[in-house]
Amino acid sequence: MPTSYSNNLIKLAEILIDKLKRKITEATTPVISKEQKAGEDKLLETLRQMETDYKNNNGIVKPDYDKIYPTTLGLIKKTYNPISDAEIEKQVKDELTPEYESKVQKKEAEAEFQLDKLADKEIGIKEDAEDDVSKELNEFQNNLISHTNSLIKKGMVNSSVKSEGERAIEEETKKDIQTISEEYSLKLSSLNKEIEYLKVEKENALYDYEISYAANLEKRISALKKQVESELNKVNAYNEKIDKKEADYQAKRQKLIYAAEYDRLLKQEELETAARNFGETFGYSDQINKEYYLRYKAALEFYSSLPSDVAKKMAEENTGLSDYMGKYYDLLKSKL
């Protein structure tokens, strides 16, 4: 029976043997440099491109999806350029100002006409008063002459009757002139009231016109702004519907194209697999054989430029090469 000591010796020997094996393997395994690995990556890229070109030229033709599914619905959006607030204000003023100014001018002309008439009336009152005073003075003079002549005839010209009579005539004249003056003042006061009434009536009318004009401006501007806003909202709402329809169509179109392309590539893969299986069993067609041979030559040219042991190791580890050249992969390994 092996002892514990002998078991330990056996395990130690096994460990040493494994280490020796690894060292021998490491010593005999070729080291692949970064440059060699980069060269192989470049080769694989070339083979992938050759595969793509072959599929594009000999596989199921990719349809023109833009013709099958148009790139856009072609719906036309509405355009609307709303006028600015300043333009709205100017437009409304251009509409309402002429009527306002016409009413103001008409009222001012009417008031001016009435005031001119009253001014003429004032002149007439003044002239009438002056005429009445002039008549009174003439009558006063005539009365004095008549009074004197009467006293001369009576031989009383130097009596006190003359002076008393003159005073009486003078007092009567003054009284009449005072009456004329009072009547003139009354007429003038009444006239001034008419003038003041006309002026106040004109100012009130102009004020009412201005208030009405300002209110109409505000009302019309507000209505026009609402109209512009409403139209803009309608256009935006319509265009949003167009955008949604277009977005929905684009999403649907991408799905249809993706599904069609997926089916095409799937069929392409099935055909390629079937052709490859057939070729590996019964022999490749001339076209496929030629394509695989070209890829084999490209791979052989690269690996032949490397040290034999490195080339063989890289080719054996890169089993994906068989996807690009079929049976020629085995031929490639045998040539290295």
C-alpha positions in Angstrom: 0.0 0.0 0.0 1.4 3.4 -0.9 2.2 5.6 2.0 1.2 9.2 2.5 4.8 10.2 1.7 4.8 8.3 -1.6 1.5 9.9 -2.6 2.9 13.3 -2.1 5.9 12.4 -4.2 3.6 11.2 -7.0 1.6 14.4 -7.0 4.8 16.5 -7.1 6.0 14.5 -10.0 2.7 15.1 -11.9 3.0 18.8 -11.3 6.6 18.9 -12.6 5.6 16.9 -15.6 2.7 19.4 -16.4 5.1 22.3 -16.1 7.6 20.7 -18.4 4.8 20.0 -21.0 3.7 23.6 -20.9 7.3 24.8 -21.4 7.8 22.4 -24.3 4.5 23.6 -25.8 5.3 27.3 -25.4 8.7 26.7 -26.9 7.3 24.9 -29.9 4.2 27.2 -30.4 4.8 30.0 -32.8 4.1 33.6 -31.5 1.8 35.7 -33.6 2.8 39.4 -33.8 0.4 42.4 -33.8 1.4 43.1 -37.4 0.6 39.6 -38.5 -2.8 39.7 -36.7 -3.5 43.1 -38.4 -2.7 41.6 -41.8 -5.1 38.7 -41.2 -7.8 41.2 -40.2 -7.2 43.0 -43.4 -7.5 39.7 -45.4 -10.8 38.9 -43.6 -12.1 42.4 -44.6 -11.1 41.7 -48.2 -12.9 38.3 -48.2 -16.0 39.9 -46.6 -16.1 42.5 -49.4 -15.6 39.8 -52.1 -18.6 38.0 -50.5 -20.7 41.1 -50.5 -19.8 41.9 -54.1 -20.6 38.4 -55.2 -24.0 38.5 -53.5 -24.8 41.8 -55.0 -23.9 40.6 -58.5 -25.2 37.1 -58.4 -27.7 36.9 -55.5 -31.4 37.9 -55.3 -31.4 41.4 -56.7 -32.2 44.1 -54.1 -35.3 45.8 -55.2 -35.6 49.6 -55.5 -37.6 50.1 -52.4 -38.0 53.8 -53.1 -40.1 52.9 -56.1 -42.1 50.2 -54.2 -42.5 52.4 -51.2 -42.3 56.1 -52.1 -40.0 58.1 -49.9 -42.8 60.4 -48.9 -46.6 60.7 -49.1 -46.1 64.0 -50.8 -48.7 65.8 -48.7 -48.5 69.5 -49.0 -48.5 71.7 -45.9 -50.4 74.9 -45.7 -48.5 78.2 -45.4 -49.7 81.2 -43.6 -47.7 84.4 -42.8 -49.7 86.2 -40.1 -49.4 90.0 -40.1 -47.7 91.5 -37.0 -49.5 93.5 -34.3 -48.0 96.7 -35.7 -49.4 95.8 -39.2 -52.8 95.0 -37.7 -52.9 98.4 -35.9 -51.9 100.2 -39.1 -54.5 98.4 -41.1 -57.3 99.2 -38.7 -56.3 102.8 -38.4 -56.2 103.0 -42.2 -59.8 101.7 -42.2 -61.3 103.8 -39.4 -59.3 107.0 -39.4 -60.7 108.6 -42.6 -64.3 108.3 -41.3 -63.2 109.7 -37.9 -61.3 112.6 -39.4 -64.3 113.3 -41.8 -66.7 113.6 -38.9 -64.3 115.8 -36.9 -63.8 118.1 -39.9 -67.6 118.2 -40.6 -68.3 119.1 -37.0 -65.6 121.8 -36.9 -66.9 123.3 -40.1 -70.5 123.3 -38.9 -69.4 125.0 -35.6 -67.3 127.5 -37.5 -70.2 128.4 -39.7 -72.5 128.9 -36.7 -69.9 131.0 -34.9 -69.4 133.1 -37.9 -73.2 133.7 -38.1 -73.2 134.7 -34.4 -70.2 137.0 -35.0 -72.2 138.7 -37.8 -75.2 138.9 -35.5 -73.0 140.5 -32.8 -71.9 143.1 -35.3 -75.5 143.8 -36.3 -76.6 144.2 -32.6 -73.7 146.7 -32.1 -74.6 148.6 -35.2 -78.3 148.7 -34.2 -77.3 150.1 -30.8 -75.1 152.7 -32.3 -77.8 153.7 -34.7 -80.3 154.0 -31.9 -77.9 156.1 -29.8 -77.2 158.3 -32.9 -81.0 158.8 -33.4 -81.4 159.7 -29.8 -78.6 162.3 -30.0 -80.1 163.7 -33.2 -83.5 163.8 -31.5 -81.9 165.4 -28.5 -80.4 168.1 -30.7 -83.7 168.7 -32.5 -85.6 168.9 -29.3 -83.2 171.5 -27.9 -83.6 173.6 -31.1 -87.3 173.3 -31.0 -87.4 174.2 -27.3 -85.2 177.3 -27.9 -87.2 178.4 -30.9 -90.4 178.1 -29.0 -89.1 180.2 -26.2 -87.8 182.8 -28.6 -91.3 183.2 -30.1 -92.7 183.5 -26.6 -90.0 186.0 -25.6 -88.8 183.7 -22.8 -85.5 182.6 -24.2 -83.7 184.2 -21.3 -86.0 182.9 -18.6 -85.4 180.0 -16.3 -87.9 177.9 -18.4 -85.2 177.5 -21.0 -82.7 175.9 -18.7 -85.3 173.7 -17.1 -86.6 172.6 -20.4 -83.1 171.7 -21.6 -82.4 169.7 -18.4 -85.7 167.8 -19.0 -84.7 167.1 -22.6 -81.3 166.0 -21.5 -82.6 163.7 -18.8 -85.0 162.1 -21.2 -82.3 161.5 -23.7 -80.0 160.0 -21.1 -82.8 157.7 -20.0 -83.4 156.6 -23.6 -79.7 155.9 -24.2 -79.5 154.0 -20.9 -82.4 151.8 -22.1 -80.6 151.2 -25.4 -77.4 150.3 -23.6 -79.3 147.8 -21.3 -81.0 146.2 -24.3 -77.7 146.0 -26.1 -76.1 144.3 -23.0 -78.9 141.8 -22.7 -78.7 140.9 -26.4 -74.9 140.6 -26.2 -75.1 138.4 -23.1 -77.6 136.2 -24.8 -75.4 136.0 -27.8 -72.3 135.1 -25.7 -74.3 132.3 -24.2 -75.1 131.0 -27.6 -71.5 131.2 -28.6 -70.3 129.4 -25.4 -73.0 126.7 -26.0 -71.8 126.1 -29.5 -68.2 125.8 -28.4 -69.1 123.4 -25.6 -71.3 121.4 -27.9 -68.5 121.2 -30.4 -65.9 120.1 -27.9 -68.4 117.5 -26.4 -69.1 116.1 -29.9 -65.3 115.9 -30.7 -64.7 114.2 -27.4 -67.5 111.7 -28.2 -66.0 111.1 -31.6 -62.6 110.5 -30.1 -63.9 108.1 -27.5 -65.9 106.2 -30.1 -62.9 106.1 -32.5 -60.6 104.7 -29.8 -63.2 102.1 -28.7 -63.7 101.0 -32.4 -60.0 100.8 -32.9 -59.5 98.6 -29.9 -62.5 96.4 -30.8 -61.5 96.1 -34.4 -57.8 95.4 -33.5 -58.8 92.7 -31.0 -61.2 91.1 -33.5 -58.5 91.1 -36.2 -55.9 89.6 -33.8 -58.3 86.8 -32.9 -59.0 86.2 -36.6 -55.2 85.9 -37.3 -54.7 83.7 -34.3 -57.6 81.5 -35.3 -56.3 81.1 -38.8 -52.8 80.4 -37.6 -54.1 77.7 -35.2 -56.0 76.1 -38.0 -53.0 76.0 -40.3 -50.8 74.7 -37.5 -53.4 72.0 -36.6 -53.6 71.0 -40.3 -49.8 70.8 -40.7 -49.5 68.8 -37.5 -51.9 66.2 -39.0 -49.7 66.2 -42.1 -46.6 65.6 -40.0 -48.3 62.8 -38.1 -49.4 61.1 -41.3 -45.9 61.4 -42.7 -44.3 60.1 -39.5 -46.7 57.2 -39.4 -46.1 56.4 -43.0 -42.3 56.6 -42.6 -42.5 54.2 -39.6 -44.7 51.8 -41.6 -42.4 52.2 -44.6 -39.3 51.3 -42.6 -41.0 48.2 -41.2 -42.1 47.1 -44.7 -38.6 47.6 -46.1 -37.0 45.9 -43.2 -39.4 42.9 -43.5 -38.8 42.7 -47.3 -35.1 43.0 -46.9 -35.1 40.4 -44.2 -37.0 38.0 -46.4 -34.6 38.7 -49.3 -31.5 38.1 -47.2 -33.1 35.0 -45.7 -33.8 33.5 -49.1 -30.4 34.6 -50.2 -28.8 32.7 -47.3 -31.0 29.7 -47.9 -29.9 29.6 -51.6 -26.3 30.1 -50.6 -26.4 27.3 -48.0 -28.1 25.0 -50.5 -25.6 25.8 -53.2 -22.7 25.3 -50.7 -24.1 22.0 -49.5 -24.7 20.8 -53.0 -21.2 21.9 -54.1 -19.5 20.2 -51.2 -21.4 17.0 -52.0 -21.6 17.0 -55.8 -19.1 19.7 -56.8 -19.4 23.5 -57.1 -20.8 25.2 -60.2 -18.2 26.9 -62.4 -19.3 30.3 -61.1 -19.0 29.4 -57.4 -15.9 27.4 -57.9 -14.3 30.4 -59.7 -15.3 32.8 -56.8 -14.0 30.4 -54.1 -10.8 29.9 -56.0 -10.2 33.7 -56.1 -10.7 34.0 -52.4 -8.4 31.0 -51.8 -5.7 32.7 -53.9 -6.1 35.9 -51.9 -5.7 33.9 -48.6 -2.9 31.8 -49.9 -1.0 34.9 -51.0 -1.2 36.4 -47.5 -0.4 33.3 -45.4 2.5 32.4 -47.8 4.1 35.7 -46.8 4.3 34.5 -43.2 6.6 32.0 -41.6 5.2 28.5 -42.2 4.5 27.7 -38.6 2.8 31.0 -38.0 0.7 30.8 -41.2 -0.4 27.3 -40.4 -1.4 28.2 -36.8 -3.3 31.3 -37.9 -5.2 29.4 -40.7 -6.1 26.5 -38.5 -7.4 28.7 -35.8 -9.4 30.9 -38.2 -12.1 28.3 -39.1 -14.4 31.0 -40.4 -12.3 31.0 -43.6 -14.3 28.0 -44.7 -17.4 30.2 -45.0 -15.6 32.3 -47.6 -14.0 29.5 -49.7 -15.7 26.2 -48.9 -13.5 23.1 -49.6 -10.7 25.4 -50.6 -10.1 26.0 -46.9 -8.7 22.5 -46.5 -6.6 23.0 -49.6 -5.3 26.2 -48.1 -4.2 24.5 -44.9 -2.5 21.7 -46.9 -0.5 24.3 -48.8 0.9 26.0 -45.7 
